Amino acid sequence: MKKVILSLIAILSYISSWALTITTTNVSGTTFCGGDEVKVSYTVDQPANAGNVFTVQLSDKSGGFASPIIIGSKSSTGSGTITCTIPFSTPSGTKYQVRVVSSKPPVIGTPSPKQLKINPKPTGLNVVGVTACEATLTWNAVSTATSYKVQYKPSGSSTWSGTIDVGLATSYTFDGLMASSGFDFRVRTECGSGAKSDWAQTSATTTACPKPTGLIVTDITITTTTLDWANAPCSEGYLVQYRPFGTTDWLTSTSSSSTILLTGLYSATFYEAQVSNNCGANSSQWTASVMWETEYFRVADDNNMLSIINIFPNPSNGNFTVKYNNANGLSDVEITVQNVFGQTILHTIKEVQEGLNEEKVSLSGSSAGLYYVTIKSGDKTIKSPLMVE
């Protein structure tokens, strides 16, 4: 009888132990780096058997326990807290879970009530401020980061740039990019322990190389002309082409700044010029032509002299200024504007003083195209082309 009673006690004890329930109640935090310490608390509804070991298992980054990783353990029979260490090389993920299992009896506890982020990579990537040569990558801050690393490469290339440490900044501007080209940008976090997240990546395409604006003629002599324009973004210099108006072959030159002095020009000749921005591997489209006429040779005793200094802006929207030199003293000057068919669009007569004069002209309502501006004083007549856009 005594043996039967002892057997029944053993059986009941065995059955009772298999009824053990383990509940993971709390995890000390939600975001961790590889190498970080994490405390996992659990409860049991009854004591485990003597010699039991509670073990904490870490899921894969999707929350599955097909191949769990042991991150901590504790010899105990009752509820408690286990101090664990996240493996240094744990892949980036935001859906990790932990659970507690026992050895005596072998029972699997419930998973943690919240998902864990381990070595999380930056989120919210965006590329802003894209130009022909620059792009700024931005991202959301990661609470565990002690620094961020960034890289870039041309889309389609397998070779990334060197790694750039941007500290705790959540944006970085890449410069020196090629115009009209696709680029890949990526960023990752690094923790104080040295653990690194996976790379987070996005892409963008740079804009076309911008052509210069504000091209004007600022000084004209018998054989030289100075051109000026506004500084263009992403410029590594400028290309200039010019020619006598009506000819087909361009003369070319370069400039490292937004001005150039053209020399060796013919006197009393209409010229046109265009400028292109050199963005390195790519260049911009050419600007519209600016037009002018070089000065006439002036004989020392020739007091009956009239010359156009400049028409600006040219091309224009129909509103422009004619700057000319009148060497005839106080006299009447006629300004006539004609289209390519010889039709007169505007004709004015005005008494002007000797020396430099400026006349503002408006061709409101005129269609785009080529026009000719003629100035006459006494028996002297000069003509210059004008483009209306």
Protein Blocks (a to p, Z undefined) as FASTA:
>chain_A
ZZmmmmmmmmmmmmmmmmpccddfbdcdjbdcehiacddddddfbdcdehiacddddddf
kopakbccdfbdcddfbdcdddddddfklccdfkbccddddfbdcddddddfbdcdehia
cehiacehiafkbccddddddfkbgbdcdddddehiabdcddddehjafbdcdehiaehi
acddddddddfkopacdddddddddddddddehiacfbdcfkbccddddddehiabdcdd
dddehiabdcddddfbfcdcdehiaehiacdddddddehjaccdddddddddddddddfk
lmbbcddfbdcddddehiacdddddfebjaddddddddfkopafbdcdddddehjddddd
dfehiacddddddddehjbccddddddZZ
